[in-house]
Amino acid sequence: MSTPVDPPLAGVRILDLAEGDFQMVGRYLADLGADVLRVEPPGGSSDRAAGVLSDGVSLTFEIANAGKRFTTADPLDELLAGADIVLLDRRSGFVTGGRLDPSELTDSHPGTVVTLLSDFGAQGSRKDWVSTPGVQFALSTILSRSGLPDRGEPLLPPSFLVAGAVAPQAVWLTLAAHLRARRSGVGELVDFATLDALLHIFDPPMGMQGSGRTGIDPFDVPHGRPDARAIYPIFATADGMVRVCVLSPRQWESMRGWLGDPEELRAPELRSPAGRVAAQGMVFAHYRALLAGLSTQEAVRLGEYHRVPVASIDRLADVLDEPAFRASGSITGLTLPDGRVAAVPSGVYTVDGVRTGITATEATEATENTAPGAPAWLHDRLPASGAQQSGAQPLEGVRVLDLGVIVMGAETGRLLADLGADVIKIESSGFPDGCRQMSPGVRMTKSFAWGHRNKRSIGLDLGTAEGKDIFRRLVAGSDVVLSNFKPGILERLGFGHDTLRAINPGIVVSESSAYGTQGPWSTKMGYGPLVRAAAGLTDLWCYPGDAEGFSDTVTIYPDHVVGRLNASGVLALLLRRARTGRGGVVATAQVDAIFAAMAGRLAAESLGTCTQDAPLQDAPCGLFPAAGDDQWVVVDGHGDDRFAALANAVGHPDWVGDDRFATLSGRLTHTELLEDALRRWTS
């Protein structure tokens, strides 16, 4: 485990009783320096034989538990008494066996935050339901936007995206509750649901849209899956495929010049993404003619030369072969218990210039065996810092200067504002936020208003002496500065980390970029669609065997995920500042958030044991048509026992091992299927 000299969460003690997809919650907290103790039953957790497997080794377990300590201690009283945070999985034996009652925990340990993790929350009619990634995609509306209208059926996204979104949201909520507990002395129970997290973090219907759809009403979505391929289009090269991501007027002018500035591309309406989509037949004919004569490498290189955002559609093998990801520290080696070394994502955080997470020289620490006995906690409980009423917002009194742009920038500041921070969005009329592109006569889009709610704003030109002076005075009286410019831009504006610290030694700085602060790709142009392509996600999110079936275009990923990661990093540094008086810098990269989600797949690919990731590939389960226009039902019957329960629930116990459920589903509406059959299938 590699951590900064003074990790942000040093002294924070976490008892980790989470399982399955929730294991990564503790991993993120460990990467920020918390002392995370994973408690397993005697003989070890069943997660050691689950997830992405390679020759009997669970790559998912090894990666998700890097940096943690382990124990099989029983009883838990001593550990619970010393914990600041308890991560409790509602499905685990600790809860289902009656050994731990979450509400009683908060009563008996009043200063402790208990995060209760479950699929559908501890309240409501679905509280005892069990789900899988495919079911969550369907219920959260994600599936309704995944796939192409001309392919007949929607496309289940890669299953790992659920865990990739859930853990950052759980970390954010847990740290927010912990910060309030530290300020008030009163802990609380966080009722966390996977479905809620996906609604908030994965293409939220009332959140920020990507700049490619700016000016389009977010509710103006056609029935069926929208065809958004023209927004971030993909074209064939001589030896592969590339995605072109032309959004701003400046980028269009550069693209037009690269194409030779033909007369028909000079029409004013083509300066906007919507105008180019409307004329895509003519515009894309020029793109195809240009790119078909280039190799993929040449297309990417020339795109950089002409300042046109272009990325190759890479496979996992290409990702592992890319030297830039090793140079940046995004991918490193993890020594497995059997001695093999897997290529894995190192982690998502860089704190004070030091990347946290897994390092090749220390990776074996992540694979220690379950230790007998209960190790003593290393630190006494830290006292509450400052008086605050228990019902107050966690970030009341915290001032944030928000230089963030587009989706990720908006999201980070909004998260802090929603928790009571005074967030001031700073823009320049010369370089407005990319999401301010609007339709004629529209002064502010719904999406922009939602994404910047609870903020104040100011117009400020940091290129002028007056603007710089005003910003210095704002920094002197603030707590946090947010930005997601390309690395080096803040320095060129005269406000690098050293300058900000000189103005205010306690300032906390949050930065994010496409590919990180180190390595040859650090200054590479990158939007989410480009990063997804270069990270191998676009290739995985495609109709099998269909070279034109890429289906990740309409999504906004991983912007909302990275917003949670950075907001959590800010909270961690504010906790450190309360302890030391010193500020700090947290940085993330979009590509690292994607790698963290697909970590098990990358590791398996590096070991030569990777298989195609289809969330519901094991028969008999899958996606079935229901009666009605474009109505679909996801049925996940992984394993003989589950399918037997499903077959019995629909009155056909003889269907075990058979696929006749597909025939039945075509005669029922999706509502009938859910109410009459699936509601009884809860195990």
C-alpha positions in Angstrom: 0.0 0.0 0.0 1.5 3.3 -1.0 0.1 6.4 0.8 1.2 10.0 1.3 3.3 10.8 4.3 0.2 12.1 6.1 -2.8 10.2 4.6 -6.0 12.2 4.7 -8.0 9.6 6.7 -5.2 8.6 9.1 -6.7 7.7 12.4 -10.1 6.9 11.0 -10.9 3.3 11.9 -13.3 1.3 9.7 -14.8 -2.1 10.4 -15.6 -3.7 7.1 -18.4 -6.2 7.0 -19.3 -5.7 3.4 -19.5 -8.4 0.7 -19.7 -8.7 -3.0 -19.8 -5.5 -5.0 -19.7 -3.5 -1.8 -16.1 -4.7 -1.0 -14.7 -1.7 -3.0 -16.2 0.8 -0.5 -13.6 -0.1 2.1 -10.9 -0.2 -0.6 -11.5 3.4 -1.6 -11.4 4.4 2.1 -8.2 2.5 2.6 -6.6 4.2 -0.4 -7.3 7.5 1.4 -5.4 6.3 4.4 -8.1 4.9 6.7 -7.3 1.8 8.9 -9.8 -0.7 7.3 -10.3 -4.0 9.1 -12.1 -6.6 7.0 -13.9 -9.2 9.3 -14.5 -12.6 7.8 -16.1 -15.7 9.1 -13.9 -18.6 10.2 -12.4 -20.2 7.1 -12.6 -17.0 5.1 -15.2 -15.1 3.2 -17.1 -16.7 0.3 -16.0 -13.7 -1.7 -12.5 -15.4 -1.9 -14.1 -17.8 -4.4 -16.4 -15.4 -6.3 -16.2 -12.6 -8.8 -13.8 -12.7 -11.7 -11.8 -15.9 -11.1 -8.5 -17.1 -12.5 -7.3 -20.6 -11.7 -9.3 -20.6 -8.4 -8.1 -17.1 -7.3 -10.7 -14.4 -7.1 -9.1 -11.4 -8.8 -12.1 -9.4 -7.6 -11.4 -10.2 -4.0 -7.7 -9.5 -4.2 -8.2 -6.1 -5.8 -11.2 -4.9 -3.7 -9.4 -5.8 -0.5 -6.0 -4.3 -1.2 -4.7 -2.2 1.7 -7.1 -3.7 4.3 -6.3 -5.8 7.3 -8.1 -9.0 8.1 -9.5 -10.8 11.1 -11.9 -13.6 12.0 -12.4 -12.1 15.5 -15.5 -13.2 17.3 -17.3 -11.7 19.2 -17.3 -8.3 17.6 -17.9 -6.1 20.6 -14.3 -4.9 21.0 -14.0 -4.1 17.4 -17.3 -2.2 17.2 -16.4 -0.2 20.3 -13.3 1.1 18.6 -14.7 1.8 15.1 -15.5 5.2 13.7 -17.3 3.7 10.7 -19.0 0.4 10.2 -19.6 -0.9 6.7 -22.4 -3.4 7.1 -23.9 -5.5 4.3 -27.6 -6.2 4.9 -27.2 -9.6 3.1 -24.3 -10.8 5.2 -24.6 -13.5 7.9 -23.9 -10.8 10.5 -27.3 -9.3 9.8 -29.4 -12.2 8.5 -28.3 -14.4 11.3 -29.5 -11.8 13.8 -26.0 -11.1 15.3 -26.1 -7.4 14.5 -29.1 -5.1 14.3 -28.1 -1.9 12.4 -30.4 0.4 14.4 -29.2 -1.0 17.7 -25.7 -0.4 16.6 -26.2 3.3 16.3 -28.0 3.4 19.7 -25.2 1.5 21.5 -22.4 3.3 19.7 -23.7 6.9 19.4 -20.6 8.4 17.8 -20.2 5.8 15.1 -21.4 6.0 11.5 -23.0 2.8 10.3 -23.5 2.4 6.5 -26.0 -0.3 5.8 -25.4 -1.5 2.3 -28.2 -3.3 0.3 -29.7 -3.6 -3.1 -33.0 -1.8 -2.4 -32.5 -0.2 1.1 -33.8 -1.2 4.5 -37.3 0.3 3.9 -40.1 -0.2 1.4 -41.7 -3.2 -0.3 -38.4 -4.3 -2.0 -36.2 -4.3 1.0 -35.9 -8.1 1.0 -35.5 -8.4 -2.8 -32.2 -9.7 -4.2 -30.9 -8.3 -7.4 -28.1 -8.7 -9.9 -26.5 -6.1 -12.3 -28.9 -6.9 -15.1 -31.9 -6.4 -12.8 -30.4 -3.1 -11.6 -29.8 -1.9 -15.1 -33.5 -2.5 -15.9 -35.0 -0.9 -12.8 -32.8 2.1 -12.8 -33.7 3.1 -16.4 -30.2 2.5 -17.7 -31.2 -0.3 -19.9 -33.9 1.8 -21.6 -31.0 4.0 -23.0 -28.5 1.2 -23.7 -28.5 -0.2 -27.2 -29.6 0.9 -30.7 -33.1 1.3 -32.0 -32.3 -0.6 -35.2 -31.0 -3.7 -33.4 -34.4 -4.8 -32.1 -33.6 -5.2 -28.4 -31.7 -3.2 -25.8 -28.2 -4.2 -24.8 -27.2 -5.0 -21.2 -24.2 -3.0 -20.4 -21.1 -4.6 -18.9 -22.0 -5.9 -15.4 -19.0 -4.4 -13.7 -20.4 -0.9 -14.2 -22.8 -1.4 -11.3 -20.1 -1.9 -8.8 -18.1 0.8 -10.4 -20.9 3.3 -9.7 -22.1 2.0 -6.4 -18.8 2.1 -4.4 -18.0 5.8 -5.0 -21.5 6.9 -4.0 -21.3 4.8 -0.8 -17.9 6.3 0.0 -19.3 9.9 -0.5 -22.3 9.3 1.7 -20.2 7.6 4.4 -17.6 10.3 4.6 -20.3 13.0 4.6 -21.9 11.3 7.6 -18.5 10.8 9.3 -17.6 14.5 8.8 -20.8 15.6 10.4 -20.3 13.1 13.3 -16.8 14.5 13.8 -18.2 18.0 14.0 -21.2 17.2 16.2 -20.2 14.1 18.1 -23.3 12.3 16.9 -23.2 9.4 14.5 -25.9 8.1 12.3 -27.2 5.2 10.2 -26.8 5.6 6.4 -29.4 3.5 4.6 -27.7 2.9 1.3 -29.4 1.2 -1.7 -27.7 0.2 -5.0 -30.8 1.3 -6.9 -30.8 4.8 -5.4 -27.1 5.1 -6.2 -27.5 4.2 -9.8 -30.4 6.7 -10.2 -28.1 9.4 -8.8 -24.8 8.6 -10.4 -25.4 6.8 -13.7 -26.9 9.2 -16.2 -29.2 10.8 -13.6 -32.4 11.8 -15.4 -32.4 15.2 -13.7 -28.6 15.9 -13.8 -26.0 17.3 -16.1 -26.0 16.3 -19.7 -22.9 16.0 -21.8 -22.0 19.0 -23.9 -22.9 17.0 -27.1 -26.6 17.2 -26.1 -26.5 20.7 -24.6 -29.5 22.8 -25.7 -31.6 19.6 -26.2 -34.3 19.2 -23.6 -33.3 16.2 -21.4 -36.8 14.9 -21.5 -36.9 15.0 -25.3 -36.0 11.4 -25.7 -37.8 9.2 -28.2 -39.6 6.0 -27.2 -37.2 3.1 -27.5 -33.5 3.6 -27.3 -32.3 6.9 -28.6 -29.9 6.8 -31.5 -27.0 9.0 -30.3 -24.3 7.6 -32.5 -24.0 10.9 -34.4 -23.0 12.9 -31.3 -19.8 11.0 -30.7 -19.5 9.1 -33.9 -17.2 6.1 -34.7 -15.5 5.6 -38.0 -13.4 2.9 -39.6 -9.7 3.5 -40.3 -7.5 1.4 -42.5 -6.8 -1.0 -39.6 -9.3 -0.3 -36.8 -11.8 2.2 -35.6 -11.7 5.7 -34.0 -14.2 8.0 -32.2 -14.3 11.6 -33.1 -15.5 14.0 -30.5 -16.0 17.5 -32.0 -18.0 19.7 -29.7 -16.9 23.3 -29.4 -16.9 25.8 -32.3 -13.1 25.9 -32.1 -12.9 22.2 -32.5 -15.2 22.3 -35.5 -13.0 25.0 -37.1 -10.0 22.7 -36.6 -11.8 19.7 -38.0 -12.9 21.7 -41.0 -9.3 22.7 -41.6 -8.1 19.1 -41.3 -10.7 18.2 -43.9 -9.4 20.9 -46.3 -12.0 23.5 -45.5 -14.6 22.4 -48.2 -17.1 25.0 -49.1 -20.1 22.9 -48.0 -18.8 22.7 -44.5 -18.7 26.5 -44.0 -22.5 26.8 -43.2 -22.9 28.7 -39.9 -25.4 26.1 -38.5 -22.6 23.4 -38.6 -20.8 25.2 -35.8 -23.1 23.6 -33.3 -23.3 19.8 -32.5 -27.0 19.8 -33.2 -26.4 21.4 -36.6 -23.9 18.7 -37.5 -26.1 15.9 -36.4 -28.9 17.3 -38.6 -26.5 17.3 -41.5 -24.7 14.1 -40.6 -25.0 12.4 -44.0 -23.0 15.1 -45.7 -20.6 15.9 -42.8 -19.8 12.3 -42.0 -19.1 11.5 -45.6 -16.1 13.8 -45.3 -15.0 12.2 -42.1 -15.1 8.7 -43.6 -13.2 9.7 -46.7 -10.4 11.2 -44.5 -10.1 8.5 -41.9 -10.5 5.4 -44.2 -7.0 6.2 -45.7 -5.3 6.5 -42.3 -4.2 3.9 -39.8 -5.7 4.2 -36.4 -2.4 5.5 -35.0 -2.1 8.1 -37.7 -5.7 9.2 -37.2 -5.1 9.8 -33.4 -1.7 11.5 -34.0 -3.1 13.8 -36.7 -6.1 14.6 -34.5 -3.7 15.8 -31.8 -1.8 17.8 -34.4 -5.0 19.5 -35.6 -6.4 19.8 -32.1 -9.3 17.6 -32.9 -10.3 15.1 -30.2 -9.9 11.6 -31.6 -9.4 8.3 -29.8 -9.0 4.7 -30.9 -11.5 2.0 -30.0 -9.2 -0.2 -28.0 -9.6 -3.7 -26.7 -8.4 -4.8 -23.3 -5.2 -6.2 -24.8 -4.5 -2.9 -26.4 -5.0 -1.2 -23.0 -2.5 -3.4 -21.3 0.0 -2.9 -24.1 -0.3 0.9 -23.9 2.9 2.3 -22.3 1.2 5.5 -21.3 -0.9 3.8 -18.6 2.2 2.3 -17.0 4.0 5.6 -17.2 1.1 7.4 -15.5 0.9 4.8 -12.7 -2.7 3.8 -13.7 -1.7 0.2 -14.2 0.7 -1.8 -12.0 1.3 -5.3 -10.9 -0.4 -7.3 -8.1 1.3 -10.5 -6.8 -1.4 -13.1 -6.2 -1.3 -15.8 -3.5 -0.1 -18.4 -6.0 2.8 -16.2 -7.1 1.5 -14.9 -10.4 1.6 -11.2 -11.1 -1.6 -9.7 -12.5 -1.8 -6.3 -14.2 -4.3 -4.2 -12.1 -5.4 -0.6 -11.8 -3.3 0.9 -9.0 -6.0 3.2 -7.6 -8.0 6.4 -8.4 -6.4 8.9 -6.0 -3.2 11.0 -6.2 -2.8 13.0 -2.9 -0.2 15.7 -2.6 1.5 14.4 -5.7 1.7 10.7 -4.5 -0.5 8.0 -6.0 -2.3 5.9 -3.5 -3.4 2.3 -3.8 -1.5 -0.7 -5.1 2.1 -0.6 -6.0 4.1 -3.4 -7.7 6.7 -3.6 -4.8 4.1 -3.8 -2.1 1.2 -5.6 -3.8 1.6 -8.8 -1.7 0.3 -6.9 1.3 -3.1 -7.0 -0.4 -3.1 -10.8 -0.4 -2.3 -11.7 3.2 -4.2 -14.6 4.6 -7.0 -14.3 7.1 -5.2 -13.7 10.4 -6.5 -15.3 13.7 -7.4 -13.1 16.6 -8.5 -9.5 16.8 -5.7 -7.0 16.3 -5.9 -3.9 18.6 -6.9 -0.6 17.0 -3.9 1.6 16.4 -5.3 4.9 17.5 -7.6 6.3 20.2 -10.8 7.9 19.0 -10.1 11.4 17.7 -12.1 14.1 19.5 -14.9 16.0 17.7 -13.5 19.1 16.1 -15.7 22.1 16.7 -19.3 22.4 17.9 -22.2 21.8 15.6 -25.8 20.8 15.9 -26.4 17.3 14.9 -29.0 18.2 12.3 -26.8 20.8 10.6 -25.4 20.2 7.1 -21.9 18.6 7.2 -20.3 21.4 5.1 -21.9 24.5 6.7 -19.3 27.3 6.9 -17.1 25.8 4.1 -16.5 28.1 1.1 -15.7 26.5 -2.3 -14.4 28.2 -5.4 -15.7 26.2 -8.3 -13.6 26.5 -11.5 -15.0 23.1 -12.7 -16.5 22.8 -16.2 -18.9 20.5 -18.1 -20.3 17.4 -16.3 -17.6 16.3 -13.8 -16.9 19.9 -12.8 -20.5 20.7 -12.2 -21.1 17.5 -10.3 -18.3 17.9 -7.8 -19.3 21.4 -6.8 -23.0 20.5 -6.7 -22.4 17.6 -4.3 -20.6 20.0 -1.9 -23.3 22.6 -2.3 -26.0 20.1 -1.5 -24.3 19.4 1.8 -24.3 23.1 2.9 -21.1 24.5 1.4 -21.1 28.0 0.0 -20.0 27.2 -3.6 -19.1 30.0 -6.0 -19.0 29.1 -9.6 -16.4 31.1 -11.5 -16.5 31.6 -15.2 -15.1 33.9 -17.9 -17.2 35.2 -20.8 -14.3 34.5 -23.1 -14.2 30.8 -22.0 -17.7 29.9 -20.8 -18.5 26.5 -19.5 -18.9 24.0 -22.4 -22.4 23.1 -21.2 -23.6 26.6 -21.8 -24.0 25.9 -25.5 -27.7 26.6 -26.0 -30.4 26.7 -28.6 -31.3 30.1 -30.0 -33.5 32.1 -27.5 -32.6 29.8 -24.6 -30.8 31.6 -21.8 -30.2 28.6 -19.5 -30.8 24.9 -20.1 -32.6 22.7 -17.6 -29.5 20.6 -17.4 -27.2 23.5 -16.6 -29.6 24.7 -13.9 -29.8 21.3 -12.3 -26.1 20.7 -12.4 -25.3 24.0 -10.7 -28.1 24.2 -8.1 -27.4 25.7 -4.7 -24.4 27.6 -6.1 -23.6 31.3 -6.4 -21.7 32.6 -9.4 -19.3 35.3 -10.6 -17.8 36.3 -13.9 -14.0 36.5 -13.6 -11.3 36.7 -16.2 -8.2 35.1 -14.7 -6.2 36.3 -17.6 -6.3 39.9 -16.4 -4.5 41.6 -13.5 -7.8 42.6 -11.9 -9.3 39.1 -12.2 -6.2 37.6 -10.7 -6.3 40.0 -7.7 -10.0 39.2 -7.0 -9.3 35.5 -7.2 -6.4 35.8 -4.8 -8.7 37.6 -2.3 -11.3 34.9 -2.7 -8.7 32.1 -2.2 -7.5 33.8 1.0 -11.0 33.5 2.5 -12.0 30.1 1.1 -11.5 26.4 2.0 -11.6 24.6 -1.3 -10.7 25.2 -4.9 -12.2 22.9 -7.6 -10.9 22.5 -11.2 -10.9 19.9 -13.9 -8.8 21.6 -16.5 -6.0 19.8 -18.3 -2.9 19.5 -16.1 -0.8 22.7 -16.3 -3.6 25.2 -17.0 -3.9 26.4 -13.4 -0.1 27.0 -13.4 -0.3 28.9 -16.7 -3.0 31.1 -15.1 -0.6 31.8 -12.2 -2.4 29.7 -9.6 -0.5 26.5 -9.3 -0.5 24.5 -6.1 2.4 26.4 -4.5 0.9 29.7 -5.3 -2.5 28.7 -3.8 -0.7 27.4 -0.6 1.2 30.6 -0.3 -2.0 32.5 -0.3 -3.8 30.1 2.0 -1.9 27.3 3.7 -5.1 25.5 4.6 -6.6 25.5 1.1 -7.8 22.1 -0.3 -7.5 21.7 -4.0 -9.4 19.2 -6.1 -8.3 18.4 -9.7 -9.4 15.9 -12.3 -8.3 15.2 -15.8 -8.8 12.6 -18.5 -5.6 10.6 -18.1 -3.9 12.0 -14.9 -1.1 14.3 -14.0 1.8 12.1 -15.1 3.0 10.4 -18.2 2.8 11.2 -22.0 -1.0 11.3 -22.0 -1.4 13.8 -19.2 -2.1 16.7 -21.6 -4.1 14.6 -24.1 -7.6 16.0 -25.0 -10.2 13.8 -23.3 -13.9 13.8 -22.9 -15.8 10.9 -21.4 -16.6 9.2 -24.7 -12.9 9.4 -25.8 -11.7 8.0 -22.5 -14.2 5.2 -22.6 -12.9 4.3 -26.1 -9.2 4.4 -25.0 -9.9 2.5 -21.8 -11.5 -0.5 -23.6 -15.0 0.1 -22.3 -16.5 1.1 -25.6 -15.4 -2.1 -27.2 -17.0 -4.1 -24.4 -20.3 -2.2 -24.6 -21.2 -3.4 -28.0 -23.6 -5.9 -29.6 -21.7 -9.1 -30.0 -20.2 -9.6 -33.4 -21.5 -6.2 -34.7 -18.7 -3.8 -35.8 -21.2 -0.9 -35.8 -23.1 -1.9 -32.6 -21.2 0.3 -30.1 -23.8 1.4 -27.6 -22.1 3.6 -25.0 -22.7 6.9 -26.8 -25.8 8.1 -25.0 -24.3 7.6 -21.5 -22.4 10.1 -19.4 -19.8 7.9 -17.8 -17.6 8.2 -15.7 -18.2 11.9 -15.1 -20.7 11.5 -12.2 -18.5 8.7 -10.7 -15.4 10.9 -10.7 -17.5 13.8 -9.2 -18.1 11.5 -6.2 -14.5 10.4 -6.0 -13.2 14.0 -5.9 -15.9 15.2 -3.5 -14.9 12.3 -1.2 -11.3 13.3 -1.5 -12.2 16.9 -0.6 -14.0 15.6 2.6 -11.0 13.5 3.5 -8.6 16.5 3.1 -10.9 18.6 5.2 -10.8 16.0 7.9 -7.0 16.0 7.7 -6.9 19.8 7.9 -9.0 19.7 11.0 -6.3 17.5 12.5 -3.2 19.2 11.2 -4.2 22.7 9.9 -2.7 21.9 6.6 -4.5 21.8 3.2 -3.6 19.5 0.3 -4.3 18.4 -3.2 -6.4 15.5 -4.4 -6.3 14.5 -8.1 -8.1 11.9 -10.1 -8.4 10.8 -13.7 -11.4 9.6 -15.6 -9.5 6.7 -17.0 -8.7 5.4 -13.5 -12.4 5.4 -12.5 -13.1 3.2 -15.6 -10.2 0.9 -14.8 -11.3 0.6 -11.2 -14.7 -0.7 -12.4 -13.2 -3.2 -14.8 -10.3 -4.1 -12.6 -11.1 -7.9 -12.5 -11.5 -8.0 -16.3 -8.1 -6.3 -16.9 -6.4 -8.6 -14.4 -7.9 -11.7 -16.1 -6.9 -10.4 -19.5 -3.3 -9.9 -18.3 -3.2 -13.5 -17.1 -4.7 -14.9 -20.3 -7.9 -16.1 -18.5 -10.4 -13.4 -19.6 -13.7 -14.4 -21.0 -16.4 -12.2 -22.6 -18.3 -10.3 -20.0 -22.0 -10.7 -20.6 -23.9 -10.0 -17.4 -26.5 -12.6 -18.1 -24.7 -14.9 -20.4 -25.3 -18.1 -18.3 -28.5 -19.8 -19.4 -31.2 -19.9 -18.5 -31.5 -16.2 -17.9 -31.4 -13.1 -20.0 -33.4 -10.4 -21.7 -36.9 -11.3 -22.8 -39.6 -9.4 -24.8 -42.9 -8.7 -23.1 -46.2 -7.9 -24.6 -46.4 -4.3 -25.8 -44.3 -1.9 -27.8 -40.6 -2.1 -26.9 -41.3 -3.7 -23.5 -38.6 -5.9 -22.1 -37.9 -7.9 -18.9 -34.6 -8.9 -17.4 -34.7 -12.3 -15.8 -31.5 -13.4 -14.0 -31.6 -17.1 -13.1 -27.9 -17.7 -12.5 -27.4 -21.2 -11.0 -29.7 -24.2 -10.8 -31.2 -23.2 -7.5 -32.2 -19.8 -8.6 -33.7 -20.9 -11.8 -35.6 -23.7 -10.0 -37.1 -21.0 -7.7 -38.0 -18.9 -10.7 -39.6 -21.8 -12.6 -41.6 -22.7 -9.5 -42.7 -19.1 -9.0 -44.3 -19.0 -12.5 -46.0 -22.4 -12.0 -43.7 -24.6 -14.1 -41.2 -26.4 -11.8 -40.5 -28.8 -14.7 -38.7 -26.0 -16.5 -35.5 -26.4 -14.6 -32.7 -26.3 -17.2 -35.2 -25.3 -19.9 -35.7 -22.0 -21.8 -39.5 -22.0 -22.1 -39.7 -19.0 -19.9 -39.0 -16.9 -23.0 -42.2 -18.2 -24.6 -44.2 -17.3 -21.6 -42.7 -13.8 -21.3 -43.8 -12.9 -24.8 -47.5 -13.3 -23.8 -47.3 -11.2 -20.6 -46.7 -7.5 -20.0 -43.6 -6.6 -18.0 -45.9 -5.5 -15.1 -47.6 -8.9 -15.0 -44.3 -10.7 -15.0 -42.9 -8.6 -12.2 -46.1 -8.7 -10.0 -47.2 -12.3 -10.6 -43.9 -14.0 -10.7 -40.7 -12.2 -9.9 -42.0 -10.6 -6.7 -42.1 -14.1 -5.2 -38.6 -14.9 -6.4 -36.6 -13.2 -3.6 -33.8 -15.7 -2.9 
